[in-house]
Amino acid sequence: MHNEAYEAPGGEIIVRKYRSSDWESIRDIHDAARMEELRLAGLAEAFLPLGVAAEREGLFDYEIFVAELNGEPAGFAACSEDELAWLYVHPRFFRRGVGRRLAEEVLAHTGRPVWAEVLAGNAPAAALYRRLGFAEKEVCTGHMPGNEKFVVTVSRLCLEK
């Protein structure tokens, strides 16, 4: 973990490991960003707050990182050795380099290949992953993890190097 400051267009970004005291911040980040993600995918009615989603989708089975912009929690990500499973930035901090910096730090803690999924319609996330070197490997349709009554289409992306 580098935990060193990185100057971005919006200020100083620090990425660090999650602490239990971060719960309220990541809950707020997730809930705002997830609603935007689902809106882009035409699935706003599928929203579940982090208190529910974390349990259903196993958030704490992953290693979790928090990005701070100028000392304020702005995003979080969760990964395993082969998956970048969660990546959320609060909409207040969009387009300030938080998502990119957070993803770069998290990817330093994964092996290769590493996988990620992006909901169809979430063009900003897909563009970020492409800039990071991910390539689309397949498009899948199935039930939404954690909220199985909804059918979703996702792009499965892979970073191989």
Beta strands, then each sheet from edge to edge (+ up, - down):
strand 1: 6-8
strand 2: 11-17
strand 3: 63-69
strand 4: 72-79
strand 5: 84-89
strand 6: 114-119
strand 7: 135-144
strand 8: 147-159
sheet 1: 1+ 2- 3+ 4- 5+
sheet 2: 6+ 8- 7+
end
